[in-house]
Structure formats: structure tokens, C-alpha cells
Amino acid sequence: MKNSFNWGFALSFVGKLVYALASFVQIPLFSHLLGRESVGLVGFFSSLQVVIMLLEAGMSSALIRQIAFYKGSFRKGYTRGVRYLDSLLISNLIAASLLGMLIALILYGLSPLLASQWLTSSQLPVSDLSGAIALMGAFIGLNFPVFLLQAALQGHERHLALNALYIVYSLVRVFGVAFYIWLSDGGIVDLFLGFLIVQLAYLALLLWGYFLRPQPFFGFRPGTAYLQRSLAFSVKVLALSASSAVILQYDKLYLSAALPLAEFSDYAVASALAGGAYIFSSALQAVLFPRFSMLMAQGDRREISRIFVFSVWGGALLVTGLASWSAFHVAIPLRMILPDDLAAPVGGLLPVLFLGSLLQSIQCIPFAMLLASGRLRFVSVMNWVAVPLLLLAVPLLYGWQGVPGVAWVWLVYNLCTLVLLYRYVLSSDLIIWRCRIQGAVCLLLYALCCLLFSGLFSLYDPAALGEVRALLMAALPLSLMGGMAVLMTVFVHKKGYLQ
């Protein structure tokens, strides 16, 4: 079980890493192909997608949880178990597809209003903006069955098949669409049309990947009973997702209406780059949630505690190293990769947004445990208390400090929720928690070394060294800190501090 968990995390991490790198490359790529405003429109599309798809989290989370809990039905009868899980998936797919069609129709109807009243563009005509938003709606509608199929593969812990398809999808979504635009000399509408075609192909591949399996096909009987069994859990997650949608994307949606697309692109690019912090959390969440669900069904608190502590250890190493590095060195690669009109404003926002995203990324560990146990009341209350505070704080800080003030709202919010969430989990009966003095001392030494490395390297001005040498100097402290993290993790694991 330990080996399957480690391999699952490694495969999931590789898939998320390729997706993040492709998303990072698309920023300068589409900026050169279509102009600065196109980057702002892609940022608006990402925010709109996250807001709507968070409302679907109840369905996919419930599906993963049910698959994890009911995999024991294979012991009662192999044929019966396969038929049950297939019927469960098909029933959810039908409901998700209908919901996706409804969302696509709503966005199609609202596209002229959003293009003329919400977004402000000096280069893109309203007709192009309206057509792009209509295609966004179709893409987001397809996301509902896509997310459910991904959830089904996660629940079965078929990480190799899922991430192989995910890597191909990530690369084609950026480089394939960019090549199509370059070849056809297309515009912003062609960009989202390419996204939609790739999404359709990915949906077909997921269906093929799920049902192409060694066991025979025993048929299925979809029905509303499968949906009713997960309805209570879905409603809990849906209420939580509604508040999360406001918290995660309110700053971007507010600025997309308050700023022209050209200026909003600065914040959108900085937020997209800061989203690289979620590589660790999204990969870990994909393996933690189904594994915690199965272990809680078995009542194995010792294994739950071991996985939790080791995941927290890795998350703390990640945040400490990357946060100290980004504070001093992130401007160097930005100047080399982004256009000049984007590099300077993005460099001023990215360290704050990146640190906030790092703090949020390691919240996935306690959240996966609470999600698997069904104890979501504390997180829901915490979110709904934060919503009115953020609704007030974002306009106030924007009026006082401008766009950087909005970035600081994001950082302070994640710092507070991190402390509250970990305090709640560690004081609960979900895990067997023992203090590891040696591990705490190692972590403290690592944090001090990270600050020392980054501080020493920041004393030298790399501008005179040329672009390539400057980039290597920026990467050197990160490499040293990464090597230390690996050595310390091996040391702690061998000593048995986290066993």
C-alpha cells in the first residue's frame, strides 16, 4: 500500500507539473501571437472556469468517496462490483452532462452582456469577445463530465492511465492550439475554438481510458438511486464550494471589471504564475482523498496518521524553500521570459501572490482528511465568515493601495486559514499525533538555511553576468535547497521519526 501511494503521488505530480509548465509557457506564447489583451481574456476565462467548476466539486468528490468505500463490493462478487461501479459512474455522467449543457446555454445567452458591459477592451471588438465567451461556456460545460471521469480514475487509483492522458492533453492544449493559430493566422475566437476541440478529444480519450480495462464489460443499469446515495455528501461539498468560489476568484473577477483588459493582464499573469504552487497540492490531493477514504472505512488510524505527518513534512519543506527563493530571485526569470511591458508589473505582484498560494497549497492535506471523513462543518463556517470580510477588504485595499493591496488580502487570508485549519485537525480525534522533536529541529534548521542561501545570493547583482548566467545564479540556491530537502527527508525517514 505504501508503494502504491508513493507511485500514485509521483505520477500525479508529473502530470500536474507538465500542466503547470504548459500553462506557464502559454502566457508569453499567446501574448506574442495575439497581444497583451488576449492574456487578460485568458485570465478572465480561468477565473470564470474555476468559479463555475467549484460548484461541481460535490459530484466528483462524492464519486471518489463512493468508489473508495464500495470497492469492497468486489469481495462480495466480482461481476456485481464492476456493474455497480459502472452504473454509479454512468448515472453521474448523465446528470453532469445535463448540468454542463445548462451552464453552456446560460453563458451563451450572457455572452453579449459580458462582452459589452463587464469587459473593457481597446483592441478586441465586442463581437469577438462575445464569440469567445460563448466558446468558453461550451468548454466549461464539457468540464463537468471530464471532471467526473477524472474523479472515477482517481477513485480506482488508476493514476498511470489518468496522468498519461492528462500530459498529452496539457501539451496539445497549449502547443497544438498555438500552432493552429500561427498556421491559420487566427484570432482570439480561434484560440477558444481550439481549446474546445482539444477538450472534446480529451473527453473521448477519458471514456476510452476508463472502459478499456482487463476485466470484461458486465453492463450497467443507470438510475436515480445512485445519485440519491451521494446527494447528502454532495450538498455538503456544494455549500463549501460556493463559498470557496467567492474566496478564490473574487479578487480576479473584481479587477476584471474595474480595470481594462490590458491592465488586468498584469494581475492575471501574476495569479497564473502563482498557481504553480498548486502543483504539489493538486497532485497530493488526487492521491490523499481516495486513500484517506479507504483507510477511514477500514478504521486504520495509524496509517492515516503516518501519511498525514509525512505529507505535512513534505509540504513544510516545499513552502519554506520556495517562499524564501521567490522573495529574492523570482524577478530574474521573469525578465528573461515575459515581454518587457509585463515583466515589471508582474514581478511586483508575484512574490506576494505566490506566498499566499503556497500557504493555501499545504491546506490540501488536512482538507483531504476532513473531506474523507465528511467533517466539513468547520471549513464551511470558516469560509462563510471569511466571505463578507473579503467582499469588504478587496475594494477597500484596492482603493487604498491599488492592485498590490488586493494581493496582500490574498496572502493574509491564507495565513489565517492555514493556522485555523491545522489547529482544528491536530486537536481532533482523526489522527494519532505524537510530537517529533528531532523532526522539528531539522525543519527549523532547513528554514534557517533557506533564508541564509537566498539572502547570500541576493547580495550579488546578476545583471552584469548576462541573461543565461543570471538565470543559473537564480536557480542555484533553489537547487541547493531542494537537495537539502531530499537529504533531510531521507534522514528522517530512515531514522523512523515519521513512522
N, C-alpha and C positions, 0 to 999 in steps of 0.2 A: 504493500500500500504506500510506503514511503517513496519507493522508486517511481510508482505511477504518478504520485503527486509532484515529485520533482520534474519528471519528464513533461507532465501537463503544464506546469508553470513555465518551463523552458520553451516549449512550443508556443504557448500563448504569448510569452514575452517577445519571441522572434516575430510573430505575426503583428503584434501591436507596434513593435519597433519599425518594421517595414512600413506600416501605415503612417506612423508619425513622420518618418523621414520623407515619404512621398508627399505628405501634406505640407511639410516644410519646403520642399523643392517647388511645389506648385505656386508658392507666393511670388518668388521672383520670376518664375516661368510665365505665369498668366499676366503678371504685371508688364513684362516685356511684350507679350503677344497682344494684349487687349487694353493696356493702360492702367493707371492707378485706380480709377473708379471701379474697374472690374474687381479688384481685390476687395474693395469695400462692399461690393454687392455679394461676393462670395462669403465675406464675413457675416453679412446680414442673413444669408441663406443658412449658414452654420448655426446661428443663434435661433432662427426660426425652426430649424430641424430639431435642435436639442429641446426647445420648449415643447413642441408637439410630441416628440418621441418619449419624453419623460412621462407623458400620460399613458403610454403603452407599457411602462415598466411593470405594472401589476400583472399583465398577462404573461410576459416572458419569465418573470420571477416565479410566478405561481407554477408555470410549466416545469421549470428546472426543479423546483421543490417537489412537485408531484412525481416526476420521473425518479428523483433520488429516493423518495420514500417508497415508491411502488416497485422498484427494481427487485425487491424481494419476492414479487409475484412470479418471477421466473422459477423459483424453487417449488411453487405450488403447481406449476405446469408451464412448460416452455412455450407451447403454442398459445396458451391463454395469456401469458405475459406479453408476448410480442403483439398479439391482437389488441390487447388493452392499451399498450403504449402507442401503437399506430392510430387507434381510434381517438385517443386523447389528443394527439398532435393534429390530426385532420380536423377534428371538431374546433380546436383553437384556431387553425389556419383559416377556416371558413369565416369565423367571427372576425378575425383580424383583417382579412381581405375586404370584408364589407365595411369595416371601420375605416380602412385605408382609402377605399373609394369615396366614402363620405368626406373625409378630410381633403382629398384631391379636388372634389367638386366645390367645397367651400372656398378653398384658396383660389380656384379658377374664377369663382364669382367675385372674390375680393381683389383680384389682381389689378384691375384698373384703378380702384381706390387707393391701394397701397402704392402703386407706381406714381400717382399724381399728388397724393396728399401726405404720404408718410416719408418717402424717399425724396431727396433733393439731388439732382444731377445737372451738371452744366454741359456734359458731353453726350450722354446717352439719351436718346429720345424716349418719351413716355411709352410709345408702342413697344419698343424693345424691352423696357423694364417690365411692362405688363406681360409680354410673352415669356420673359424669363421667370417671372413669379408663377405663372401658370405651370410651367415645366417643373419648377420647384415643388409645387403641390403634387404633381404626378409622382415625382421622385420620393417625396415623403410618404405618399400613400403606399408605394411599394415597400417602404421600410418596415411596415407593420408585419407582413408575412416573412420578410427577410429576418427580422429580429427574432421571430418565433422559431424559425428553422435553426438559426444560430444557437438559440437557447436549448433546443432539443439536442443538438450535438454536444453542447456543454453538459447537459444533464446526463447524457450517456458517457461523458468523459472521452469522447472521440475527438481529441484535440488535434491529432495529426491531420485528419481529413478536413476539419474546420479551418485550421490555420493555413494549410496548403491552398485552399480555395481563397482564403482571405488575403494572402500575399499576392496571388495573381490579380485579384480584384483591385487591391490597393495600387499596384503598379499600372494596370491598364487604365484605371480611373484618372490618373494624372498624366502619364506619358502617352497613353493611347489617345486620350482626348486632346492633349496638346498637339500631337502630331496631326490629328484630324483637322484642328483649327488652322495650323500652319499650312497644311496642304491645300485646304479649301479657302484660305483667307477669310475665315468666318468671324462672326462677331459674338456678342455676349449671349444671344439666343442659341447659337450653335454650341456654345460651351455647355449650357444646361441640357440641351438635347443630347449631347454626347454623354453627359452624366446619366441621363435617363436610360439610354441604350445599354450602357455598361451595367446599370442596376438590374435591368431586365435579364441580362445574361447571367448575372450573379445569382439571381433568384432561381433561374433554371438549373444552375450548377449545384446549388444547395439542395434542391429537391432530388437531383440525381445522386448527390453525395450521401444523402440520408437513406434513401431507399435502395441504393446499391450496396448490399451487405452480404456476408456469407450465409446468414440464415435465410430460409425460404420465406416467401411472402404469404402470410396466412390470411390476408384480407382485413377489413376493418368495418366497423359499424359506427359512424359518427352520430352524435346525439347531444341534446342539451344537458343531459345528466353529467357529462364530463365537464362542462363549463360550470355547472352549479356546484360541483365539489370543490372547485378552486375559487369560487366567487368571493367568499368571505376574506380569504387572504388577498385576493386581487384588489378588493375595495380598500383594505388597509394600505397597501402599497400605492394605490392610486391617490389616496389622500396625501400620502407622504410625497409622491411625485409632483403633485400640483404645487405644493409649497416649494419644493426643490427647483421647479421650473422657474418660479419667480426669482428665487435667490440666485441661481446660476446665470440667468440671462437678462435680468432686469437692467443691469448697467449697460449692456450692449444694445438692447432694444431702445433704452432711453437715449443713448448717444446717437443711434442711427437716425432718430427723429430730430434731435437737437442740432446735429452737425451735417454739413454737406458730405456726400459720399467720399469726396477726395480727402477730407479731414478725418472722417470716421475710419477710413482705411488704416490710419496710424494705430488706433486702438484695436481695430480688428486684427491687424497683423501681430501686434504685441500679444493679444489674447491667444491667437492661434499658436504662436511660438511657445507661450507659457503652457499651453495644453500638452506640450511634450512631457511635462511632469506626470501626466496620467498614463504613460507607457507602463510604469511599474504597477500602478493601482488597477488599471483595467485588466492587465494580464493576471494579476493576483486574484482579483475579484472573480474572474472566469473560472478559476480552479477552487477557490476557497468556498464559495457559496454551495456548489453541489457536494463538496467533500464535507463541509460542516453539516449540511442537511442529512447526509447518510450517517455520520457519526452521532448526531443527536438522536436519530431514530434508533441507533444501537445503544445509546446511553454511555458512550465511551468518552468520558470527560478527560481522562488522562491524555488521550491522543489529541483531543481538541485543544487542551492546554499547551501541548508541545508545539503544535502547528501555529497556534496564536503567538506564543512567545518568540518563536523563530522568525515569524513574519514581521513582528514588531521590531525585532533586532535589525532585520534587513531594511525595513522602512526607515528606521532612525539613521542608519548609515547612509542611505541614499539622500535623505533630506539634508543632513549635516554637510556632506561633501558637495552636493550640487549647489546648495544655498550659498556657501562660502565662496565657491568658484564664480558663480554668476554675479555676485556683488562686485567683483573686481574685474572680470575678464570678458563678460558677455559682449561688450561693445566691439571687441576686435573682430570676431567672425561676422558680426552684423555689417560692419563697414565693408567687408570683402564680398558679401553675398547679396545684400539688398541694394537697390538703387539709392543714389545719394539723397533724393527727396524723402525716402522712407527710413533710412538708417538712423539718422539723428533723432527724430521724434520717437521712433520705436525703441531705441537704446535708452531713452529716458524713462520709459514706462515698463520695459520688460523685467528688470530686476524685482520690482515690487509685485507685479502680477505673477511672475514665476515663483517667488517665495510663497505667495498665497496659494497658488496651485499645488506646490509641493506639500504644504501643510494639509491641504484637502486630500491629496492623494493617499496619505497614510491613514486617513479616516476609513478607507475601504475595509480595513482589517476588522475593527470592532463592528462596523456596519454589516459586513457579511455574516458575522456571528449572530447579531440581533435579527437579521433578515431570516436566517435559517431557523432560529428559534421562534419566530413570529412575535418577538417582543419589540414592537415598533412604536409604542406609545410615547416613550421618552423622546425619540428622534422627532416624532410628529409635533409634540409640544414645543420642543426646542426650535423647530423650523417655523412654526406659526407665530412664535414670539419674535423671531428674527425678521419675518416678512415686513411688518409695519415699520420696524426700525430701519430696514434697508430702503423702504419706499421713501422715508424721510431723509435718510443720510445721503443718498446718491444725489438728489437735486441740491441739497444744502452744500455738500462738499464740492459739487461741480460749480456752483455759483461763487464759492469762496476761493477754491484753488484751481478750478478748471479741470481738465481731463485727468491730471495726476491725482487730484483729490479723490476721484472715483476709484482709481487703482488702489489707494490706501484703504478705502472702505472694504474692498475685497480682501485685503491682507488681514485687517483687524478682525473681520468676521470669521475667517478660517482659523485664526489663532484662538479665538474664544471657543468656537465649536469643538476644536481639537481637544482642548483641556476638558470640557464638559463631557464629551463622548467617552474618552478613555477613563475618566474618573468613574463614570457610571458602570462601565463594563468591568473594571477591576474591583468594584465594590459589590458586584452581583455574584450569584452562585453558578454562573455558567462555566467558569474555569477553575482549575486548581492552581492558584498563584503562589509562587514562592519567590522570595527576593533572591536575586543573583548578584551578590556584592562584587564578585570578580568581573562579571559581565558589565556591570555599571561602571566600574573603574576603567575597563578597556574602552567603553563607549566615550567616557569623558576624555580620555587621552586622545582618542581619534578626533573628537570635536576640536580640541586644542591644536592638534597637528594640522587639521584642515585650515583653521584660521591662520596658523603660522605659515603654511605653504603659500596660501593665497596672498597673505599680507606681504611676504618677502618678494614674491614675483610681481606684485603690483608696484614695487618701488622703482622698477625699471620701465622706461618708456620704450615700447617695442616699435614705435612708428619709424624710427631710423633704420630698422633692420630689414625693411621690405615686407611685402604682404605675406609671403609664404613663411618666413621666419617668425613674423609676428603671430601668425596662426599657430605655429608649432609651440611658441612660448606660452600662448594661452592654453594649449592643450596639455602642456607638460604637468602643471600642478594637478589637473584633473586626472591624468594618468597615474600620478603618484598616489593620490588619494584613493583611486579605485584599486590600485594594487594593495594598499594598506587594508582596505575594506575586505578584500578577498583573504588576505593572510589572517586578519583578526577573526573573521568568520570561521575559517578552518580551525584556528586555535581554540575558539570557544566550543566548536562542535566536537573536536577531539577530546577536550577536557570533560565533556559531558555536562557543561553548565546549563545547556538548554535541552537536556534530555528529559 
